[in-house]
Amino acid sequence: MIFVAVGTHPDQFDRLLKKIDEIAPAVKDKIVIQRGFTKYYPKNCESFEFTENMDEYYKKARLVIVQSATSLLEFVIKYNKPVITVPRQARFKEHINDHQVEFGEFFSQKTGIKCIINVNDLTPDLLNKYKKKAVIKEDNLILLQGYFRKLFDNLNNSHYPSGPFAHNRIDYIINLINPEKNDKVLNIGVSNIPEVEIKIENKVKKKMEKAKIHLKKTKLIIGDVTKTNELKKGYFDKIIIIEVLEHLKDDVKMIKKIRQLLKPDGVLIVGVPNDAFLHYFNPVKYFEHERHYSNDLIKDRLAENGFSIIHFNLVETWTLLSNLYLHLLIKYLLRINFPFGIFKRKANKTYNQLNKSGMDILIKAVKN
Protein backbone atom coordinates (compact mmCIF):
# COMPACT_ATOMS: atom_id res chain seq x y z
CA MET A 1 0.00 0.00 0.00
CA ILE A 2 1.13 3.56 -0.75
CA PHE A 3 -0.02 6.16 1.76
CA VAL A 4 -0.23 9.84 0.84
CA ALA A 5 -0.63 12.34 3.72
CA VAL A 6 -1.15 16.11 3.36
CA GLY A 7 -1.39 16.87 7.10
CA THR A 8 -3.59 19.40 8.90
CA HIS A 9 -2.54 22.63 7.21
CA PRO A 10 -5.75 24.60 6.39
CA ASP A 11 -4.90 25.26 2.71
CA GLN A 12 -5.71 22.89 -0.15
CA PHE A 13 -3.16 20.59 -1.82
CA ASP A 14 -5.15 19.81 -5.00
CA ARG A 15 -2.03 19.77 -7.14
CA LEU A 16 -0.62 16.70 -5.39
CA LEU A 17 -3.89 14.79 -5.05
CA LYS A 18 -4.90 15.30 -8.68
CA LYS A 19 -1.53 13.98 -9.88
CA ILE A 20 -1.64 10.93 -7.60
CA ASP A 21 -5.19 10.20 -8.71
CA GLU A 22 -4.19 10.57 -12.37
CA ILE A 23 -1.36 8.01 -12.21
CA ALA A 24 -3.03 5.63 -9.71
CA PRO A 25 -4.44 3.21 -12.34
CA ALA A 26 -0.89 2.48 -13.52
CA VAL A 27 0.51 1.97 -10.00
CA LYS A 28 0.71 -1.63 -8.74
CA ASP A 29 -0.04 -0.83 -5.09
CA LYS A 30 -3.33 0.30 -3.62
CA ILE A 31 -3.13 4.03 -2.81
CA VAL A 32 -4.76 5.58 0.29
CA ILE A 33 -4.83 9.37 0.69
CA GLN A 34 -5.32 11.51 3.78
CA ARG A 35 -6.63 14.60 2.01
CA GLY A 36 -7.09 17.00 4.98
CA PHE A 37 -8.63 20.31 3.90
CA THR A 38 -8.10 19.59 0.20
CA LYS A 39 -11.44 19.75 -1.61
CA TYR A 40 -10.49 17.44 -4.47
CA TYR A 41 -11.93 13.93 -4.05
CA PRO A 42 -9.79 11.23 -5.69
CA LYS A 43 -11.65 8.87 -8.05
CA ASN A 44 -9.01 6.15 -8.32
CA CYS A 45 -7.79 6.05 -4.71
CA GLU A 46 -9.28 5.45 -1.29
CA SER A 47 -9.27 8.67 0.76
CA PHE A 48 -10.35 10.29 4.02
CA GLU A 49 -10.05 13.75 5.58
CA PHE A 50 -8.62 13.04 9.04
CA THR A 51 -8.23 10.17 11.47
CA GLU A 52 -7.19 10.01 15.12
CA ASN A 53 -4.69 7.26 14.38
CA MET A 54 -2.39 7.64 11.37
CA ASP A 55 -0.02 5.00 12.77
CA GLU A 56 -1.87 2.09 11.18
CA TYR A 57 -1.48 3.62 7.72
CA TYR A 58 2.19 4.50 8.21
CA LYS A 59 2.96 1.00 9.50
CA LYS A 60 1.15 -0.81 6.67
CA ALA A 61 2.53 1.38 3.89
CA ARG A 62 5.30 0.19 1.58
CA LEU A 63 5.89 3.80 0.52
CA VAL A 64 4.77 7.09 2.11
CA ILE A 65 4.36 10.41 0.25
CA VAL A 66 4.13 13.44 2.56
CA GLN A 67 4.28 17.23 2.53
CA SER A 68 7.60 18.83 3.51
CA ALA A 69 6.56 19.87 7.02
CA THR A 70 9.07 19.81 9.85
CA SER A 71 7.30 16.71 11.20
CA LEU A 72 9.03 14.85 8.36
CA LEU A 73 12.07 14.28 10.57
CA GLU A 74 9.94 12.72 13.32
CA PHE A 75 8.24 10.48 10.75
CA VAL A 76 11.40 9.04 9.21
CA ILE A 77 12.96 8.36 12.62
CA LYS A 78 9.83 6.69 13.99
CA TYR A 79 8.78 4.55 11.00
CA ASN A 80 11.92 4.06 8.87
CA LYS A 81 9.85 3.72 5.67
CA PRO A 82 10.67 4.64 2.07
CA VAL A 83 9.46 8.22 1.73
CA ILE A 84 8.99 10.88 -0.95
CA THR A 85 8.35 14.44 0.13
CA VAL A 86 6.38 17.02 -1.88
CA PRO A 87 6.56 20.64 -0.61
CA ARG A 88 3.52 22.89 -0.56
CA GLN A 89 4.14 26.08 -2.57
CA ALA A 90 2.85 29.61 -2.08
CA ARG A 91 2.26 30.28 -5.80
CA PHE A 92 -0.34 27.49 -5.85
CA LYS A 93 -1.94 28.86 -2.66
CA GLU A 94 -0.95 25.73 -0.75
CA HIS A 95 0.85 27.70 1.98
CA ILE A 96 1.58 31.31 2.90
CA ASN A 97 5.25 31.06 1.86
CA ASP A 98 7.80 28.62 0.41
CA HIS A 99 9.50 27.42 3.58
CA GLN A 100 8.42 23.84 2.74
CA VAL A 101 10.34 24.02 -0.54
CA GLU A 102 13.44 25.20 1.30
CA PHE A 103 13.06 22.56 3.98
CA GLY A 104 12.18 19.73 1.58
CA GLU A 105 15.24 20.34 -0.57
CA PHE A 106 17.51 20.65 2.47
CA PHE A 107 16.10 17.45 3.98
CA SER A 108 16.49 15.60 0.69
CA GLN A 109 20.10 16.70 0.39
CA LYS A 110 20.98 15.53 3.91
CA THR A 111 19.03 12.23 3.96
CA GLY A 112 19.01 11.01 0.34
CA ILE A 113 15.22 10.79 -0.11
CA LYS A 114 13.47 12.30 -3.12
CA CYS A 115 11.97 15.79 -2.91
CA ILE A 116 9.48 16.42 -5.72
CA ILE A 117 8.99 20.09 -6.62
CA ASN A 118 7.13 19.51 -9.90
CA VAL A 119 4.34 16.97 -9.38
CA ASN A 120 4.70 15.84 -13.00
CA ASP A 121 7.86 14.10 -11.80
CA LEU A 122 5.59 11.71 -9.88
CA THR A 123 5.23 8.81 -12.32
CA PRO A 124 3.90 5.25 -12.03
CA ASP A 125 7.41 3.96 -12.67
CA LEU A 126 8.83 6.01 -9.79
CA LEU A 127 6.17 4.85 -7.34
CA ASN A 128 6.41 1.21 -8.41
CA LYS A 129 10.20 1.03 -7.99
CA TYR A 130 10.96 3.54 -5.21
CA LYS A 131 12.58 2.01 -2.10
CA LYS A 132 14.72 4.84 -0.69
CA LYS A 133 14.66 5.31 3.09
CA ALA A 134 16.07 8.39 4.77
CA VAL A 135 19.60 7.96 6.07
CA ILE A 136 20.18 10.24 9.03
CA LYS A 137 23.76 10.31 10.25
CA GLU A 138 24.58 11.91 13.57
CA ASP A 139 26.25 14.97 12.02
CA ASN A 140 23.29 15.45 9.65
CA LEU A 141 20.87 15.21 12.57
CA ILE A 142 22.73 18.10 14.22
CA LEU A 143 22.50 20.06 10.94
CA LEU A 144 18.77 19.35 10.69
CA GLN A 145 18.18 20.45 14.27
CA GLY A 146 20.10 23.65 13.59
CA TYR A 147 18.06 24.20 10.46
CA PHE A 148 14.83 23.88 12.47
CA ARG A 149 15.96 26.58 14.87
CA LYS A 150 16.93 28.90 12.00
CA LEU A 151 13.66 28.20 10.19
CA PHE A 152 11.55 28.97 13.27
CA ASP A 153 13.48 32.17 13.94
CA ASN A 154 12.90 33.35 10.37
CA LEU A 155 9.22 32.42 10.28
CA ASN A 156 8.02 34.15 13.41
CA ASN A 157 8.60 36.62 16.15
CA SER A 158 5.64 35.25 18.10
CA HIS A 159 4.97 32.04 20.02
CA TYR A 160 4.05 30.06 16.90
CA PRO A 161 6.44 27.59 15.25
CA SER A 162 4.65 28.13 11.93
CA GLY A 163 4.25 31.90 12.32
CA PRO A 164 0.93 33.77 12.66
CA PHE A 165 0.91 34.89 9.01
CA ALA A 166 -2.08 34.18 6.78
CA HIS A 167 -3.78 35.04 3.48
CA ASN A 168 -6.26 37.47 5.05
CA ARG A 169 -7.07 39.56 8.12
CA ILE A 170 -9.43 37.17 9.93
CA ASP A 171 -7.16 34.14 9.58
CA TYR A 172 -4.21 36.24 10.75
CA ILE A 173 -6.13 37.30 13.86
CA ILE A 174 -7.18 33.69 14.51
CA ASN A 175 -3.54 32.60 14.22
CA LEU A 176 -2.58 35.26 16.76
CA ILE A 177 -5.31 34.03 19.11
CA ASN A 178 -4.30 30.40 18.50
CA PRO A 179 -7.49 29.14 20.22
CA GLU A 180 -7.23 25.91 22.18
CA LYS A 181 -10.16 23.62 23.04
CA ASN A 182 -10.54 24.74 26.67
CA ASP A 183 -9.64 28.41 26.23
CA LYS A 184 -11.90 31.08 27.70
CA VAL A 185 -11.88 33.78 25.03
CA LEU A 186 -13.44 37.25 25.28
CA ASN A 187 -13.92 39.37 22.16
CA ILE A 188 -14.70 42.99 23.04
CA GLY A 189 -16.72 44.62 20.27
CA VAL A 190 -18.53 42.02 18.16
CA SER A 191 -19.50 42.98 14.59
CA ASN A 192 -22.66 42.30 12.56
CA ILE A 193 -21.01 39.22 11.09
CA PRO A 194 -18.89 37.86 13.96
CA GLU A 195 -16.12 36.34 11.82
CA VAL A 196 -13.70 35.79 14.69
CA GLU A 197 -16.27 33.90 16.75
CA ILE A 198 -17.43 31.84 13.76
CA LYS A 199 -13.82 30.83 13.05
CA ILE A 200 -13.20 29.90 16.69
CA GLU A 201 -16.33 27.72 16.87
CA ASN A 202 -15.47 25.80 13.75
CA LYS A 203 -9.59 25.57 14.74
CA VAL A 204 -25.34 48.13 19.82
CA LYS A 205 -28.29 45.76 20.36
CA LYS A 206 -29.30 45.39 16.70
CA LYS A 207 -25.78 44.26 15.91
CA MET A 208 -25.89 41.75 18.73
CA GLU A 209 -29.18 40.33 17.48
CA LYS A 210 -27.73 39.90 13.98
CA ALA A 211 -24.62 38.28 15.38
CA LYS A 212 -26.65 35.84 17.49
CA ILE A 213 -27.96 33.91 14.47
CA HIS A 214 -24.41 32.93 13.49
CA LEU A 215 -23.29 31.64 16.87
CA LYS A 216 -24.06 28.47 18.83
CA LYS A 217 -21.49 28.33 21.62
CA THR A 218 -20.73 32.01 22.17
CA LYS A 219 -22.31 34.01 24.98
CA LEU A 220 -23.24 37.58 23.95
CA ILE A 221 -23.25 40.35 26.54
CA ILE A 222 -24.67 43.83 25.89
CA GLY A 223 -23.05 46.38 28.16
CA ASP A 224 -20.01 48.36 29.23
CA VAL A 225 -17.15 45.90 29.65
CA THR A 226 -15.58 48.15 32.30
CA LYS A 227 -18.73 48.05 34.47
CA THR A 228 -20.58 44.75 33.91
CA ASN A 229 -20.53 42.14 36.68
CA GLU A 230 -20.94 39.28 34.20
CA LEU A 231 -17.18 39.13 33.58
CA LYS A 232 -15.00 37.50 36.26
CA LYS A 233 -11.56 38.76 37.17
CA GLY A 234 -8.73 36.41 36.23
CA TYR A 235 -11.12 34.23 34.19
CA PHE A 236 -10.07 34.61 30.54
CA ASP A 237 -7.14 32.97 28.77
CA LYS A 238 -7.30 35.33 25.81
CA ILE A 239 -8.95 38.67 25.09
CA ILE A 240 -9.40 40.30 21.66
CA ILE A 241 -10.07 44.00 21.19
CA ILE A 242 -9.95 45.01 17.52
CA GLU A 243 -10.89 48.53 16.35
CA VAL A 244 -12.33 49.53 19.73
CA LEU A 245 -9.67 51.41 21.73
CA GLU A 246 -9.62 54.33 19.28
CA HIS A 247 -13.34 54.95 20.00
CA LEU A 248 -12.89 55.26 23.78
CA LYS A 249 -12.23 58.47 25.64
CA ASP A 250 -10.32 56.54 28.31
CA ASP A 251 -8.36 53.78 26.58
CA VAL A 252 -6.09 53.33 29.61
CA LYS A 253 -9.07 52.39 31.79
CA MET A 254 -10.01 49.71 29.26
CA ILE A 255 -6.50 48.26 29.11
CA LYS A 256 -6.37 48.08 32.91
CA LYS A 257 -9.76 46.34 32.97
CA ILE A 258 -8.58 43.81 30.38
CA ARG A 259 -5.56 43.02 32.52
CA GLN A 260 -7.85 42.34 35.51
CA LEU A 261 -9.97 39.94 33.45
CA LEU A 262 -7.03 37.92 32.15
CA LYS A 263 -5.46 34.95 33.89
CA PRO A 264 -1.75 35.13 34.78
CA ASP A 265 0.18 34.99 31.48
CA GLY A 266 -3.10 35.66 29.64
CA VAL A 267 -2.91 36.85 26.04
CA LEU A 268 -4.23 40.10 24.58
CA ILE A 269 -4.79 40.71 20.84
CA VAL A 270 -5.08 44.42 19.99
CA GLY A 271 -5.92 46.11 16.69
CA VAL A 272 -5.90 49.91 16.29
CA PRO A 273 -5.53 52.42 13.43
CA ASN A 274 -1.96 53.51 12.81
CA ASP A 275 -1.37 57.27 12.86
CA ALA A 276 -0.49 57.09 9.16
CA PHE A 277 -0.66 60.11 6.86
CA LEU A 278 -3.43 58.61 4.70
CA HIS A 279 -5.73 58.35 7.73
CA TYR A 280 -6.03 62.14 7.60
CA PHE A 281 -8.32 61.46 4.63
CA ASN A 282 -10.39 59.03 6.70
CA PRO A 283 -13.73 60.68 7.67
CA VAL A 284 -14.23 58.18 10.50
CA LYS A 285 -11.10 59.61 12.16
CA TYR A 286 -12.90 62.90 12.78
CA PHE A 287 -16.43 61.71 13.54
CA GLU A 288 -15.92 58.52 15.57
CA HIS A 289 -12.30 58.11 16.68
CA GLU A 290 -10.80 59.73 19.77
CA ARG A 291 -7.25 59.10 18.55
CA HIS A 292 -5.04 57.11 16.22
CA TYR A 293 -1.90 55.43 17.55
CA SER A 294 1.72 55.86 16.66
CA ASN A 295 3.88 52.76 17.14
CA ASP A 296 5.36 54.23 20.30
CA LEU A 297 2.02 55.34 21.76
CA ILE A 298 0.34 51.93 21.66
CA LYS A 299 3.52 50.20 22.83
CA ASP A 300 3.78 52.59 25.77
CA ARG A 301 0.08 52.21 26.64
CA LEU A 302 0.50 48.44 26.92
CA ALA A 303 3.87 48.47 28.68
CA GLU A 304 2.75 51.02 31.27
CA ASN A 305 -0.33 48.93 32.09
CA GLY A 306 1.26 45.52 32.60
CA PHE A 307 1.72 43.92 29.17
CA SER A 308 4.73 42.63 27.22
CA ILE A 309 4.45 42.66 23.43
CA ILE A 310 5.45 39.40 21.70
CA HIS A 311 4.21 40.21 18.18
CA PHE A 312 3.88 43.60 16.48
CA ASN A 313 2.94 44.23 12.86
CA LEU A 314 1.72 47.01 10.59
CA VAL A 315 -0.93 45.85 8.13
CA GLU A 316 -3.35 47.12 5.44
CA THR A 317 -2.72 49.55 2.56
CA TRP A 318 -4.35 52.63 1.02
CA THR A 319 -7.03 50.29 -0.35
CA LEU A 320 -8.52 50.33 3.16
CA LEU A 321 -9.70 53.89 2.43
CA SER A 322 -10.94 52.93 -1.04
CA ASN A 323 -13.09 50.27 0.58
CA LEU A 324 -14.34 52.72 3.16
CA TYR A 325 -15.35 55.43 0.67
CA LEU A 326 -17.07 52.92 -1.59
CA HIS A 327 -18.93 51.48 1.41
CA LEU A 328 -20.06 54.91 2.65
CA LEU A 329 -21.05 56.09 -0.83
CA ILE A 330 -23.27 53.08 -1.50
CA LYS A 331 -24.66 52.97 2.04
CA TYR A 332 -25.71 56.61 2.35
CA LEU A 333 -26.49 57.53 -1.27
CA LEU A 334 -27.97 54.30 -2.55
CA ARG A 335 -29.16 53.01 0.83
CA ILE A 336 -27.60 49.61 0.21
CA ASN A 337 -25.41 47.77 2.71
CA PHE A 338 -22.70 46.71 0.27
CA PRO A 339 -20.09 44.10 1.28
CA PHE A 340 -16.96 45.75 2.63
CA GLY A 341 -13.70 44.62 1.04
CA ILE A 342 -13.67 45.12 -2.74
CA PHE A 343 -9.99 46.12 -3.03
CA LYS A 344 -8.52 43.49 -0.71
CA ARG A 345 -5.94 41.63 -2.84
CA LYS A 346 -3.06 44.03 -2.19
CA ALA A 347 -4.05 44.57 1.43
CA ASN A 348 -4.22 40.81 2.10
CA LYS A 349 -0.54 40.49 1.17
CA THR A 350 0.32 42.53 4.27
CA TYR A 351 -0.91 39.64 6.42
CA ASN A 352 1.66 37.28 4.86
CA GLN A 353 4.67 39.01 6.42
CA LEU A 354 6.08 41.62 8.77
CA ASN A 355 5.77 45.15 7.34
CA LYS A 356 7.54 48.44 8.02
CA SER A 357 4.43 50.54 7.30
CA GLY A 358 0.69 50.09 7.21
CA MET A 359 -2.69 51.65 7.96
CA ASP A 360 -3.41 49.47 10.99
CA ILE A 361 -1.46 48.04 13.92
CA LEU A 362 -1.97 44.48 15.16
CA ILE A 363 -0.36 43.31 18.39
CA LYS A 364 -0.16 40.21 20.51
CA ALA A 365 0.82 40.87 24.11
CA VAL A 366 1.10 38.83 27.33
CA LYS A 367 0.02 39.88 30.80
CA ASN A 368 3.06 40.44 33.05
N, C-alpha and C positions, 0 to 999 in steps of 0.2 A: 504494500500500500504506500502511496505517496501522499503526504499530508502537507497542505498549504495553509499557513496561518498569517493573517494580516494584523492581529493584535486588537487593541482596544482604542486606538487613536480615532478621534471622531470624524476625520475626513475619509472620503471614499478612496478605494484602490481599484477602480474599475479596470484600469489598464492591465494590471496583473491578472485579474480573474478572467477577463475576456480572452487573454492569450492562452491561459491554461485550459480554459474550456474549448478553445479552438483546436488545440493540438491533442486533447484528451483521447479522441477516438483512435489515434495512432500510437498511444502509450500503452505498454503491456500491463502495467499495474493499475489497479483501481485508484482513483484520485478522490480524496476527501478534502474539502475546503472549509476553513473557518473564515467566514466572510466579514464579520464584524459589522461596521456601519456602511459597508459597500452596498449599494442598491442593486447592483447587477446580480441576477440569479443564474448560476451556471445551469446549462441544459444537459451537459454530458458528464457531470461530476456530482457526487453527493456533497451537500453543503449544509451549514448551520451558522447562525449568527454568533452565539456565545455558548459556552458550557462551563460549569464550575470545575470540571476536571479535564484539563488538556493532557494530563499525563498518559492516559490510555492511548491517545492518538500518537503522541510522541514515541511511546514504547513500541507500538505495533508498526510504525512506519519504517520502510526500507530507506526512504529519502524524505527529507523535510525541506520545504521552501518557505522562507520567512522574510519579513521586512528587516531592514537594517537598523533596528532599535538597539539600544545599549544592552537590553536583556539577551542579546545574541550570545554574549560571552557566557552568561549563566547557563543558557541552553546547551551549548557545546560541551561544557564541563560536566553537566549533569547527565546528559543522555549519550554523548559520544556517538552520534549518528552522522551519516553523510548529509551535508547541508549545502544548500544554495541560498544566497541572500540577495534580495531585490530591494534596493532603496526606494522609499517614497521620494517624489520630487515636487518642488514648489510649483514649477511651470505647469504641471498637470493638476494642480490644486489638491495634491495628496498630503501636503504638509505645509507649514507656514514658511519653511526655509529648506535648504539643502544639506542640513547637517547629517542626514542619513546617507547621502551620497558620499560625503567626506568620510564618515565612519565606516560604511560598507567597504569602500576601497582600501582604507587603512587596515581593516580587519582581514580582508582578503589577502593583502600583501604579507601580513604577519602570520597567518595561519594556513595559507595555501588553498582555502576553499574558493569557490567561484562567486564573484559578485557580478550580477547582471544589471547593467544600466539600461540597455535597450531590450525591452521584453521580446523583441523579434529574435533575440539570441536564444530564447527558450525554445528548443526544438524537441520533437519526439525522440530523436537519436540521443540527444544530451540526457534527457530524463531516463531513458532506457538503460544507458550505460554508466551513468554517473555513480561513483562510489567514494568520492573524496570526503574524508573526515578532517576536521580541523586539527592541526598539530600545534599545540600551545607549549612552547618551551618556556622555561622559567624566566629567561631574560625578556622574551616577548610578552609574558604576562605582566611584568613590571612596566613595559612600554605601553601596554593596553590600559593598565590602571592609571598611568600618567596621562594618557590620552583622555580618559574619562574625566579626570579632574580639569584638564584644560577645556574640554568640550563644555562642561557644566559652567565653568567660569565665563566662557564666551556667550553662552546662551542666556544667562540670567543674572540679574542683580537682586533677585528676590529669593524666596524660600523654595522655588520650584525647580527640580532637576530638568524639566523640559522647557522652562521659561513660561511667563504668563502671556506671551504674545499670541495674537489670533488674527483672523481675517476681518473682524468687525468689532464694533464697540461693545456690544452685549457679551459676546464670547470672551473678550478681553477682561471685562469686569468679572465675569464668572470665574475665569482663571485666577484672577487676583483673590477672589473670595475663597476659591478651592473648597467648596462645601463638602463636608463629610456627613455620613449618615446620621450621626447623633448631634450634630451642631445645632445650637440655638442661634438663629440668625435674625437680626432686626434690620429692616430696610426703612429708613426714615424718608418719607416723601414718595409714596407710590404714585405711578402714572396711570392714565386711562387704560393702557394696555401694559400690564405689569410684567414686562419681559424678563426681568431678573428673577422674579418669583416663579414664573412659568418654567424657566430654565432650571432653577434649583429643584423644583418638584419632579421634573422629568429627568444628571452627573454623576376740605373740599368734599363734600358728601356725595355729589353726583359722580365725581371721579371714583370714589370708593365703591359706589354701587356698580359702576361699569366694570371695575376691576374684579369685583366679587364673582362674576360669572366665569372668570377664567381660572379661578383658584379653588382647590379642594382641601389642601392641608395648611393653608396660610391663614392666620388670624389677623383680621383687619381692625385697627383701632383708630377712631376719629378723635383727635384731640391734640393738645399741646404736649409734645414729648417731654418738655422740661417740667411739666406740672402733673401729668397723669399718674395715678397710683397703680395703674395696670402693669407697669414695667418694674421688675424687681432689680435692685442693685446687685451687681456682681453675677448676673444671670446669663448674659449673652456671651457666646464664643466669638461672634463676629457681628460687626455693625457696618452698614452701608449708608452713606449720605452723599448722594450725587445730585449736583445742581440745586442745593438747598441753602448752604451757608451764605451764599451771596445775597439771599433774599432777607436775611435776618439782621435786625438792628444790633443784636448782641450775639455775635458768632462765638465769642469766648465762652459765654454761658452755656451754649449748646455743646461745645467741645468738652467742657468740664462735666456736663451731664452724661455725655457719651462715655467718658472715662469711668464714671460711677457705675454705669450699667454693665460694663464689660467685666468679664472674669480676669484674674491675673493672667498676663500674657495674651489677653484678648486682642483681636485684630480689628482695625478700622480701615475701611476703604472710603476715600474722599475724592470727590470730583468737583472742581470749581472752574469758573472762567479765568483764563490767564489774562493779565493786564496787557494784552497785545494791542498794537496800534489799530488794527482793523476793527477791534471791538468798539472803537469810537464811532463807528458807523452802524453799531448795533442799537436799534431803538429800545430794546428790552433793557439795555444798560441804564437808560435814563428813567424809565417808567417803573421798573420792577426791582432792579438790583440796588443794594446798598453799597456795594463795592465790587471790584474785581481784584484778583490777587496776583501780586508779583511772586516770583519763585521764593524770594526771601520771606515775604510776608506770611505765606501759608506755612512755610517750614518753621518760622518762628512761632506762629500761633500753636502749632502742634507740639513743638519742643517745650515751650513755656508751660504747657498744660498737660505734661506727663506722657508724651508719645515719642517713640523713636521711629523714624522713617526707614523702611527697608526696600521700598521701590518707589521711584519717582519718574514720571514721564510726561512729556508735552505731546498732545495729540490734536487731531483735527486740522483742517486747512481753511482757506478763505471760502471754500464751498459751503462751510457751515452757515455763513451769512447768506449765500445764494439760496440755500434751502429755506432759511428763515423768511427772507423777503417773499419768496414764492408762496410759502405757507400763509403768510399774513395777507398777501394780495388776494389769494383765492378765498381765504376764510372771510375776510371783511368786505370784499367787493362782490364776490360771487356767492357768498354765504354757503360755501362748501367746505367741509372738513377734509382737506386733501392730505394724502399720506405724506409724512415728513421724511425726506431723505432721497431726493431725486439725484443729486450730484454727489453720490457717496463713494464712487470708485477710488478717486484720489485720496479722499479722507481716510478710507478704510486701510490704505497702505500704512498710515501712521501707527496703526495698532499692531503691525508686524515687527516693530523695532523700537529702539530708543531714539528719540528725536531731540534736536537742540532747540527747536522752536515749535510753536503750536498754539492754537486758539484756546485749548482747554488744558487743565492740569489734572492728572490722575495719580493718586498716591495710595500706597499701602503702608500702614504704620502699626506698630505694636505698643500696647500699654506697658509703660515702665513699672 
